[in-house]
């Protein structure tokens, strides 16, 4: 660790724990001064069975409250005898009672339509779930904490119909990709995250800080957030303090992590055998390492993989008096990755304080986190490609790690790179938010919200100079290299709203009007230095190193330097309004409109107006439904709405930017003899004031229902979303001298069905439940700049025949278009009869000549499916018996394809790398019953071209979590003076059922390049032991 690291960690750690100490102390002080009337009692169901976890709140201040313990007992302090207490619990009707002169209040709750009276968070407000007219799903804290992770978004996987969470990497600290109802843009498809009322990055949180999550899936639900909600909205509410004694909660866990699967590669004998075939089939001379292989057999996968470990600690202190509630949580995570040299640490604090003074309510939240990600220093391709004939360490060679393969010099020793190279990424994140709510008159509230978020990133990479030698002992100098990247992103947000709620007989009205202003300045710098210079003949020679131990960009006296930076700002100004109307609590209506102005557009289309409407009908409240016995609750919903999107644009895409520099590419001029570079300027872009918003138009028809005495509950949604005026980069002639401009062309269409179904029941001490989701997705590109346009994804290798994904009209974005591999030629006669592969020999792949033109080329590429699953599903089963609890959670997808990019490289038997063990079954005249083509140097038939040979079904079913827990009984807790003591054992991602031959079928990607399984950090399975305490 260098001095800069040590100073960074010391100051931030002191500040973090000082802040935690201040808030904890404040919490104890406010609670100790609380005064009022102490109320206690027991909450039971209609059968007299205690109800643990029931909520008791003050009606005048719902943020003040408590929960019943395992035996249904509760205590709460109220300000006076006129206080009205509200008793509620999931699945039971809410009850209210005035305290009066009572000090003991026992409450019996009656079963109801489960969570239909529960209040859910919507944009700029709350609603009873039974009154919601849009497509909104909720996830509770207890579901999130079943998944042990440093990223709370991971826990959403499979929990909500229509939400796709894809984790493409198991790297410590990596983030998941999340989409709601499919892909809607060529730009950013991530949803908007709202944390306690303000836009924020969710990754700084931990799951234990979260009280609930609401997912707004349709445009009508999210339209009040405007352009930021084009991809859906995820609203996160963190935990607040409740009236009662100061409560301390502690949870800690330790997990052991191992790779779900490991790549099985050739050993030394297999490597030599396949390489012998490769050279002999090409008629080439055998290299020395094949003729006389060294007595070495290195398993590079075992050398670079290890058992990882994740330890988590969360501590929360909370409480409330009559006018103040507080919650302060501190967390720490430390992860050792399953690849050598990789790791991640995260520490943070989440503090919420709310106070009430007459008609004024003030809520303050502060969040701070630091992360340190230790990057693994090598590529997994190096691990897979490097020869097993090379030792891990040879002390007789310079640096000891000097070997590479002679045929492919870029196959470095991964263990050596881990030992010699240093690199890490540090991030500091802060979010501060203060909101004011003042009741002007009854029902009329004025709200002001101010927030600041700041994210600082620092990335550092360094390797010293050293010499390497290939397998034939040829030297190659590796020059020292160091780079530093700094970025700062800031978001300043102001919200002002007026909210008026009133009832007139059977009419209920809720009016909202608001104004918002967001400013997002961003700046970044990148500097690198390389430890070489050029001699008079233009050859590289080592630079003069000022201090070999000083590994910063100032290390070299005369090295080669480069630097670049960005300074930009984004602004959004909005006005919005919404009306909610209900007649007789049966007929529901909502309408909203938002006007957004974005700095990313020119003067012609800087502002956009986005409306929405929605309606609902509670059918079971009608007289004609009174005598039916099928439904306890039935509601129909319909919504329609629009949202703009500017995420596909850069900061200044509409402006004709000018580039200035000394080299020709950046605007400079080179002339003279000898030639010299001179400062100059060039126009880099075209002015385009006609760029306009992408417009997302969504309609949703839904049904909510409850049956079987409210034990069975569910929701069904059908949705259709069309995105118009897609922002796409358009190619222009290189002779124009400008970058390809962004233009509005293209349309996407997504549609599908969503099902959510849950069942809850109990029989004495035995409680059991089941919950499942099922989602279908149909995605189609309906328009591009012309009907024949093709947008290509990223190529697997250089060359036009290594593209896997294409986006065309009539198909999914990033669909597979590939030539068809149709077995292996067994004889020359088969090759001659085929007639389209003149360079083929027996043992080569046969490709289908789709158009019959006598050659295999891009014209033979046909549609072969999509990486986007046609359907996704999940099932959660839970059971509690006395003090034991059990949960198992299944998650899966189907109808998608995966392109096995690892096999594309590790079964293309044409060069000097290592291969999968299946390569030992390559075709030979004596081994013809195989699907592995012959090994041949240079691959004259291009067996390795991108084709259906490496395309596989991506269906899978995964047991995501299995958890068994035990809680101490009340008698033991009283003896130990604890409120809770629970231990649990969890298995995470232990079993996956799939036909896919790769390491893991969960593969993500970008819009244009999806479903390619490349050599990314392997994902892992975990065994976790955890402990929960409360007192």
N, C-alpha and C positions, 0 to 999 in steps of 0.2 A: 504494500500500500504506500503510495507516495504522500508527500506532505499535504498536497491539495485535498486528497481524500480524507485524511485524518482530520483536518480542520473543518471540512464540510460536515462530517458526521458528528463531531464533538459539539459544535454550536447548535445544530438543528436538534440533536438529542436533548441538550439542556433546555432549549426553548420548548420542546414538545412536552417534556415531563413537568416543567414549571407551569405551563398552561393547564395541564391535567390537574396538578395540585391545587391551583387557584379555584378551578371549577368544583372540584370535590369538596374543598373547604367551604365554598359558598353554599353548596348543597346542604351540608350538615348545619350550617348556621341558619339558613332559611327554615329548615325543618324544625330546629330546636325552638324557634320563636313562634311556631304555628300555634294558634289558639282557636277554641271553638268547642262544639259539642261532639263527644266521641260516640259514634254509633257502631254497634256490632250486631251480628246475626248470622244466620245460616240460609243458604240458597239451595232449594231442592227442586226436583221435577214433580210432575203430578202424581208420581208413585211414591214420593217421599225419599227418593234416592238423591244424595248430595250431587250438586253440579259444580265440579271444579273449573276454574278459569272463567266463571261468569263475571261480567263487568258491572260495576256500580259507579255511576257518574253523577255529578251535580248537573241538573237541567240548565241552570243559569250559566254554568261554565263547564261544558263537556270535557275540556282538557284536564279537569280535576276529577280523579277517580281512582279506583282500586279494582283488584280481582280477587275472587274467592280462592281459597287454597284447596288442597286435595280433598278435604272433607266438606267443602262447600262453605266454610267459615270466612267471614270478611270483617274488617274494621275500617272505618272511614271517619274523618273529622269534618263536620259541617259548620258553616258560620253561625247559623241560628235556627230556631224552630220552624221558620217559614220555608226552609230549604226543601226543594223537591228532589228526591233521589230517583234515578232511572236505572232499572235493572234489565240487563240484556245478555243474551247468549245465543250463539249460532244454533239455529234450529228451533228457537223458542220465541214466543211473543214477548215483546218489550213491555215492561210494567213500570208505572210511576207511583210514588207515594210521598205525601208530605210528612216531614219528620214529626212535627207537633211536639208533644212532651215525651215522646218515646226515646229510649236509649238502646233498646233491643228491637230490631226489625227483622223477622224471619220472612222469607219470600219464597213462594211456590210459583215456578214458571210453567206455563203451558206450552206444549209443542205447537209450532207454527210452520209456515211454509219456509222453513230453514232460514236462509240468509236473505230472504226477500225484503225484510224490513231493515236490513243492514245498510248503513250509510257507506257509499263508495265515493272515492275522490274522482271528480271530473275536472275539466279545464276551468280554472278560476272559481271553484266551488265544490259543493257536494250534492249528492242526490240519494234518495232511497233507491236501493237496487230494483225494487218493484216499479219505480217510476222511470227507469232508464229506457230511452228509445233507440240508442245506438248499440253498436256491437262492442261491449266492454267485458273483459274477463278479469278476474281477481285471483291473486296468489297470496297465500298467507305466510307469515314468518315461519311457522313450523314446517312448511313444505320446503322453503328455501334452505333451512339449516340442515336438512337431511343430506345435502350435498356438501362435502368438505372441499373447499376451494378458496383460492385467494381472489377470485373474480366472481362477484355475486351474480352476474348475468348468466354464467354457466348453469346456475341452478334453475333457470327458466326452461331448459331443454325438456320438451315433452309435457310441460305443465299447462300450456295454453294452446288450444286449437288455433291454427293459422299462424303460429309463431315458429320460425325455423331458426334454431341455434346450431351453428356448425363450428366445431373446434378442429382446425386443421393441423395444429401443432401441440405437442406436449411440453414445449419449452417452458421452464419456470417463468411466471409472470406474463405469459402470452394471453392475448384477448381473443374472444370468440367473435364470429361474424353472426349477426342477427338480422333477419328480415321478417317483415309482417306482410303476409298475403302476397308473396312473390316479389319479383324484381320490377321496379317501376322507373328506372332511370339508368343511363349509361354512366352517371356520376355516382354520388354517394347514395346507398340504399339503406343506411342505418337509421333506425327510428330516433325520434327526439326523446331525450331523457329529462324528466322534470323531477328534481329532488327537493321535497318540502317547498314546492311552489315556484322554483326557479330552475332554469336550464343548467345542467351540470353534467360532468363526467361521472358515470356510476362506478367506475373501477376503483375509486379511492375508498369506497365503502367496504364493509364486510357484512356478510349476511346477517350476523347477529344484531347489527344496528337497525335493520329494516323491520318495520311493523307490518307493512303490506305493500303489494304492487298491483296497480291497475294497468291493464293494457287496452288502449283505445285503438281499435282496429279499422274502423270505417272513417270515411272523410267527415261525416256529420259529427262524430264524437270529437275528432281532433281539429275540426275547422277553426275553432276559436283560437288555435295557436298559429294559424296561417301557414306561410311557406315552410316553416320549420317542421310541420306535421305531415308533410306529403308522404312520408314513409311510415306513418303511424306514431303513436306516442306511448311511452312507458312512464307512468307516474309512480315514483317511489316515495313512500312516507316513512320517515324514521321514527324510532320509539321516543315517547315523551314520558315525563314523570307523572305519577298518580298519587292521590292523597293517601296518606298512611305513614307509617314509620319509614325512615330512610332504608331503601332496599339496595342490597349489594348482590350482583349476579356475576358469577365467574364461570367461564367455559374454557376448557383446554382440551386439545386433542393432539394425537401423534399418529402419523400414518407412515406406513412402509410401502414404497412405490417400486414396481418393477415393470419393464416393458411388456405390453400386451403380447407382442410377437417380436421375434428377432429375425433379421435377414439371415438365411442359411446359405453360406457361400462355399465355393470349392476350397478344399484343403490343398496342400502343396502338390500331392500326387495328382489330384483332379485338375488343378491348374496347369501342370506340365502336360498332361494328356490332351486337354482341350487345345492348348497352344500348339502342340505338335500337329494335331489335325489341321489347325488353322493354317499353319505354314505349308504343310505338305499338300493340302488341297489347293493352295495358291501357287504351288511349284516354286516356293521361295526357300532360301537357305535357312536352316534352323538357327535361331540365336543361341548364344552361349548358355543362357540360363535354362534352355530346354535340353541342350545336349548334355550339360553337366550341372544339374541343379544343385544349389547349396543345400546343406543339411539344416534347413530352417522350415518351420511350419507355424506361422503366426496366425492366430485367429483375431483379426482386427476388430471384429464386432465385440468379442469378449473384452478386448483391451480398452475399448472406448465406452462400454456400457457398464453400469453399476446399479446397485440398489439405492434408490433415492429416498428422501425423507422430507416430510412436511410437518412442522409443529406450529400450532396456532394457540394463541392466548387472547381471550376477550374478557374485559372487566367493565362492568357498567354499574354506576351509582345513580339512583334516581329517587325522587320523592316529590312532594308538593305540600304546600300549605293552602289556605283559602285563596290567596291571590297570586301565588307564585308556584310554578312547577318547573322542575329541572331534571335533566338526564345528561350524564357525562359518561362517555364510553371511550376506553382506550383499547387498542388492539395491536398485536404484534404477530407477524408471520415470518417464518424462516424455512426456506425450501432448498434442499440439495437435489439437483436434477439427476436424472438417470443417465445422462452423458457426462463424462469427466469434464471438469472445468465450468460447469453451468450451475447457476444458483440464482436465488431471488430472495430478497427480504423486503418487508413492508411494515411500517409502523404508522399508526394514525390515531387521531382523536376526533370524536364527534360529540358536540355539546349543543344541547337545546335548552333554552330558558324562555319561559312564557310568564307574563305578568298581566294582571288585570287591575285597573284603577278606575272605578266607576264605569263609564261607557267606553273607556279606552283599553284596548288590548294590544300588547306589544310582544312579539315573538322574535327571538334572536337565535340563529343557529350558526355555529362555527365548525368547519371541518378542515382538518389539515392532515396530510399524509406525505410520507417519504418512501420512495422505493429505490432499490439498488438491484439492478439486473446484471448478473455476471454472464456475459455471452460465452457460449462455447466457441472455441477458436478455430475450429476446423469444419470442413464440409462433410456431411455424411457420404457424399459421393466419393470423397477421398477414402473414407473408411471402407466403402464397398469395392472401389476400383483397385486399391493398392494391392500389390502382389503378396501372397502369403509366404513367398520366398525371402522377403525382406524382414530382418529382425527389428524388434521394437527399438533396441538400443545397441549400438556398436561402438564401444569406447575408443576403438582404433581410428574412428573417423572424426573429422572436425564436427564439433557440437554433439556428436554421439547419435544424432538423429538424421544423418545426412542422406539416407537412401531415398531415391525415387525409382520409378520404373523407367527402364531405358526407352521404351516405345512411346510412352506418354509422360513427358516431363512434368505435367501439372498435377500428377498424383502424389501429393505430399504425404509425409508421415503424420497422421493425425495426432498421435501421442506426442510427437516432437513439437507440433504446432501448439498444442495445449501447454507444453512446458515453456516454450519460448515467447509466446505472444500474450499480451495483456489486453483486456478490453472490457468495458462495462458501460452501462447506461444508468444515470441517476435522474430521478424525477422528483420534484417537489410540487405539491398541489394544495391550493388553498381555496376555500369557498366560504365567504361570509355573507350572511343574509339577515336583514332586519325588516320586519313588516309591522305596520300600524293599522289597526282596525278601530274605527270610531263610529258608534251608533248615533247618527244625527237625530233621528226620530225613530219611533218603533218601526222596525223592519227595514230602515234605510241605513246602509253602512257605507262609509267611505274607507277605502283601502289604499295604502301606499306601500310599495315593496321596493327595496334597494338591495342589490347584490353585487358582489365583486368576486370573480374567480380568476385564479392565476395559476398557470402551469409552466414550470421551468424544466427544460430538459438539458442534460449534458451527456454527450457520448464521447468516449475516449477509446482509441485503438493504438496499439504500439507493438512493433516487433523489432528486435535488434538485428544488426547485420550478422550474417553467418554464411557459411559455405556448405552446400549440399553436393552429394555425388550420387550419380545414378547407379543402377545395378551393375553397369560395366565400369564403374569407378571413374567416370568422367566428371570433373568439377564444374559447379555452377555457383556464382556468387549471388547471394540474396542481400540486398541493401536494406539498411534500416529504414523504417517507415513509422511515422506518427501522424495522427490526425485528431482534431478536436471539433466537435459540433455543439453549438449552443443555440437554443431557441427559447423564446418567451411568448406565450399566448395569454392574452388577458380578455376577459369579457366583463363589461359593465352594463348592468341591466336596471332599468327603471320601469315599474308598473304602477299605474294609477287606475283604480276602478271604483265605480259606484254600483251598489247592488241593492235592489229594492224588492222585498218580498211582502205580499199581502194576500189576504183571503177576503172574498165577498161571497158570503153564503157558500154555494157549491163551487165557486170559481177560485182557483189558486193561481197566482201569478208570481213569477220571479224574473225580474229585469236586470240586465247587466250591461254596462257600458264601460269601455276602458281605452287606455292609451299606453303604448309601450315604446321604449327606445332602447336599442341594443347597439353597443359599440364594441368591436373586436379587433384591437391592434395586435399585430404579429410581427416579430422580427427574428431572424436567424442568421448565423454566421457559420461558415465551414472553412477550416484552415488545415492544410496538410503539408508535410515536409518529407522529402525523400532523401536518403543519405547517399546520393550520388551526384556527380557533376560530369561534364564532358571534357575530354582532352582536346588537343588541337586537331586531331583526326576525326572527332565526333564520336569517339568511343566512351562508354560509361566507365568512370573510375570512382572509387569511394570518396565521399566528401570528408572534410575535416570535422571531426566531432569535438565540440568544445568540452563536453563532460559526458563520458559514456554512461554514467549513472543518472544523468538528468534527462529523463525521457519525455520532454515536451517539445513543441514545435520550435523552440529556441535552441535545440540541441546542436544544430549543425551551423558551422560558420559559413559554408559556401555550398550548401545543398540546393536541391530543387524545390521551390515553394509554389503553392497555388492557394488562392483564397476566393471565396464568393459569399454573397449575403443577400438577404431579402428584408425589406421593410415595407409592410403593407397594412391596410386597415379595411375592415368591413363594417358597414352600418346598416341597420334595419329600423324603420320607423313605421308604427302600425296604429290603427284605430280599429276598434272592434265592438260588437254588440251582440246580445243574445236575449231571447225571450223564451221562457218555459211556461206553458199554460196547461192546467189540468182541470177538467170538469168532472165533479163528483168523484174525484180520485179514480176515474175509470177511463176517460178519454184524454190522451196525452198528446201534446204538441210542442215542438221545439223548432226555432229558427235562429240562425246566426249569420253574421256577415263580418268579414274582416278585410281591411284594405292595408296592403303591405307596400312599402317602398324600399327597394334594395339598391345599394351602391354598386352592385355588380352589373347593372343595366345602364344604357345610355338614356338620354333625355326623352326618347320617343316612347319607351315602355318601362319606365322606372317603377311605376305603380301598377299593382294588380288588385282586383277585387274578387273575393272568393266567398260565395254564399253556401248555405246548407239548410236543409229542412229535414224534420223527422217527426214521426207520429207513432203512437202506441195505443193499443186497445186491450184492457184487462177483461177478457171475455167471461171469466168465471164470476165477475161481479154482476153480470146480467141476470135478470130474473129467469130467463129460459135455461140457465145453467145450474140453478139452485138444486134441482133434484138429481142431477147426474152424479155418479160416484167414481168416475174415472179420474178426473183432474181435481186436485186441491187448488191449483193455480194454473192459469193459462193466459198468456199475453202474446199478442201479435205485434211486430215492430216493422217499420219501414223507414229507411233513411236514404237521403241523397245529398251529396255535397261535393265541393271542389276545393282543391288546395294547390297553391303554386309551389314551384321548386326551382331554386337557383343553385343547388349544390354541385351541378356539373360544370359550373363556371369557375374560372380563376378570379382573382381579385380585379383584374383590369382587362378582361378579354375583349371588351368592346372598344378599347382605346388603341390607337396606333402608337405603340410604344417605340422608342428609339433606343438602340443599343450603342454603347460607347466603349471603346477599348483600343488596344494596340495591335492585336492580331486580326487577321482578315475576317475570321468568323464572327467577331464581336464588333465589327465596325471599323477596324483599323486599316491602314494601307501599307503595303509592302512594296518597296521599289529601291532602286539604286544598285550600285555595284562596288563593294559587296552590298547585299540586300539588308535593309533595316526596316523595322516596324515603326509606324508612326500613328499617333492617336487620331481616331476618326469616329464617325457616327453613321449608322444606317437605320432605316425604318425597318423594324422587325415584324410588325403586324399591320393589318388593315383596320381602319376605323369602321365600326359597325354599330350605329345607334339604334338599329332595328331589332337587335336581339331581344327576345321576350321570354316570359316565364314558361317553363314546362307546366302543363296543367293536368292535374290528376283529378279525374271525375269518377266518383264511386257511388254505387247504389248497393243497398243491403236489405234483404228481407229476412226477418228472424222470428223465431218462436221460443218463448221461455215457458217451462211447465214444471209442475210438481204433482206427484201422484203417490198412491199407496200410503196415505196418511202422512204425506210430505217426506217420506223416507227416500223416494226416488225423485231426483231432480235433474233437469237437463236444459240444454239450449241447442237450437239448430239455426244455422245461418247460411244463406246463399248470397254470394257477393259477386260483383262484376266491377272491375276497375279498368279504366282506359286512361292512358297517359299520352297526351298530344304535345306537339311542338318539342319533341325531344332534342336536346342539345348534343350535337355530334360534331366532331372534327371533320372538316371536308378537305380533301386533297386538292391542291392547286399546283400548277406547273412549277417545277423547280426554278425555271427561268424568271419567275416573278420576284424571287429574292426575299420572300416573306414566309413566315410560319403558316402552316395550315390553319385557316380560321375556324372558329366555332360558329355553327349555324343552327337554326331551328328546322329540323326535318325529322320525320320518323314518328311512329306510334307503337306503343305496347298495349297489350290487353291481357289481363289476368282475371280468371274466374274460378270459382270453386265452392265446395260445401264444407261446412265445419260442424262437427258434433261434439258436444260435451255432455257426459252423463255420469251422475254420481248416485250412490246408494249408501245410506247410513242406517244402522240398526243396533239394538242392544238387547241383551238377555241377562238380566241381573248384573253380575260383575264382568260379563263378557260383552265388549263393544267391538263392532267390526264395520268396515266401510270399504267401498270400492269406487274408484273414479277413473274414467277413461276419456280419451280424446281421439278423434279421427278427422283428418283433413285431406281434401283433394285440392290439387292445384293444376290449372291449365294456363300455360303462358304462351303467348304468341306475339311475334313481331308482325304488325299489320301494315307498316309503311316505313320505307327508307327514302333516300333521295331519289331513287328510281327502283323499279321492280326487280332489276337484275343485280343490284348492288350487293356486294359481299364484304362484310367486315370480319377480318381475321383476328383470331386470338394470338397469343404469344407462341412462336415456334418452339418445338422441342429442341431443335438444333438449327444451325444455320442451313439454309436451303429451302426451296419452295415446297419440297415434298414432306416436310415435317410439321405442317400445321394440322392441328387436331380439331379446333373449334372454328365454326363459321356462324355468323349471324346473317340470316336471310329472311326475306318476307315470307310469311306462312309457317315459320318454324319458331321454336323457342330461342331466346337469346343464348348465344354460345353453344349451339347444337353441334353434334358430331357429324362431320362430313368426311368420309374416309373411303379409300379403295377397299374392296373385299378380298381378304385372304382366304383362299379356297384349297387348303391342303398343301401337300408337298409333291413335287414332281418325283416319280420313281424311276422313270426311264427317259432316254433321249427322245424316244418316239412320242411320249406325251408332250414333251416340250415342242417338238416340231408340229404336232397337231394343234397345239394351242396358238402358236404363231405370233404372239404378242410380246414375248420375252426372249429376245435373241441371245442375251448374255447369261441365261439360266443354264444350270447343270442339274443332273439328278441330285436330289437332296435340297433343292431350293424351293422357296415358297411360290405357289401358283396364285396369281392375282387375276381377278375377273375383269375382262375387257368389256366394260359395260356398254360402250358405244360402238364396239366392233371395228375400230379404226386401226387395229393391228399394233397398238402400243399402249403402255400403261402410263398414264399421266394424270394431271389434275382433272381432266374431263371425265375420269372414271370414278371420281369421288361422289358418293351418294349418301343420303341421310341415313344415319345409323342410331338415332336416339338422342337422349338428352341427359345431362347431369342433374337436372332438376327433378327431384322425386315427384312421381305422380300422386303419391299419397304418403301421409305420415300418421303415426298412431302412438298411443301410450296407454298403459294401464297401471294404476297404483292400488295395491291391496294392503289394508291396515287392520290390525287386531290388537285389542288391549284386554288383558285378563288380570284383574287385581293390580299388582305392581309391575307386571311385565307388559311391554309393548313391542310390536313387530310391524315392519313395513317392508314391502318389496315393490320395486318400481321397474317396469319394462318400457322400453322406448325403441321405435323402429321406423324404417322408411322402406319404400318399394317403388318399382317402376322406373328406376334411374339406371344409368350406365356410369362406369368408371373407366378412364383410360389409365392403364397401369404403366405409368412413366418409368417406374423402377425396372420393370421387365423390359421396356423399350431399350434400356441401357444394359441391363444385366443378362439379357438373353439375345442380344445382337452380337453374334460371335464373329467379330470381324476385326478386332484390334487387341492391343496388349493389356487390357484391364483384366480384373478378376470377374467371375460370373456366379450366378446362382447355381446351386448343386444340380438343378435340372439340366444344366448345360452338359453334364456328363452323359446325358441320354441323347445327345445330338445325333442326327442322321449319319449313318455310314452304310456302305453297301451291305454290311452284315447286321445292321440295326435299322430296319426300315419302318418298323411299327412304332413310330414316334411322331409327335407334333413339333419337335424342335428341329429346325433346319440344320444343315451341315455348317460346320465351322470353317470359314474361309477368309483369309486376310484380304481386306479391301472391299468385301461384299459386292462383287460385280453385278449380282442380280438385284441388289438393294432390298434384301430381305428385311432389313431393319427400318425401312421407310414406315412412316405413320400409316397404320392400316387397322382393320378389324382384328388383326392377330392379337393385339394387346388390349382390346376392348372387352370389358366383362360386366356382368350384372352387378349392380350395387346394392341390392336388397340386403337388409340385415335386421335382426332382432337382438337387442342388447338388454341384459339385466343391468340396469343403470346403478341401482343401489339395493342392498339388502341390509336392514338394520334391526338389531335386537337390543332392547333397552330394559333396564331395571331401575325402579325408583324405590327408595326406602319408604316404608310405611309411616303413617303419621306419628305413631307412638315412638318410633326410633328418631324421627325428626325432632320431636319435642324434647327428647332426652339430650340430643346433640345441639339443641337450640338452632335448628336450621329450618328454613322454609322449603328447601328442595335439595335432594341429593340423588342424582341419576347418573348411572354409567351406561355406556352403550358400545357396541361393537358393530362396525359397518364394513361391508365389502362394496367397493365402488368399481364399476366397469369390469367385473370379474369374468363375465361370460358374454361372448358375442357369437351369434349363429348366422353364418353367411356362406355363400358359395365363392365369394371373392377371394382370390389367391394372394392378394397383397397383404401388407401388414395390418391395415385397418380400413374399413369401408367408409368411414366418415371423412369425406374429402370435400373441401370448399373450393375457393377460387374467386376470380373477378367476374364481372358481367360477361366479358368476351372470352375469357379463358377459364372454364369451369370444369371440375371433375377430373383434373389431371393429378394423379398420385405421384408426386415427385419425392425426392429425398429430403423430406422435412424431418424435423425433430420428432422421434417416435412418441406415441402416446402410451400412457401407463395405466395399470390397474393398481388398486390400493386396498390395504387392510388398515382400518382406522380404529383406534381405541380413544374414547372420549369420556369426559367427566363434566357434569353440570352441577353447580352449587348456587344456592341463594339463601341469604339470611338478612 
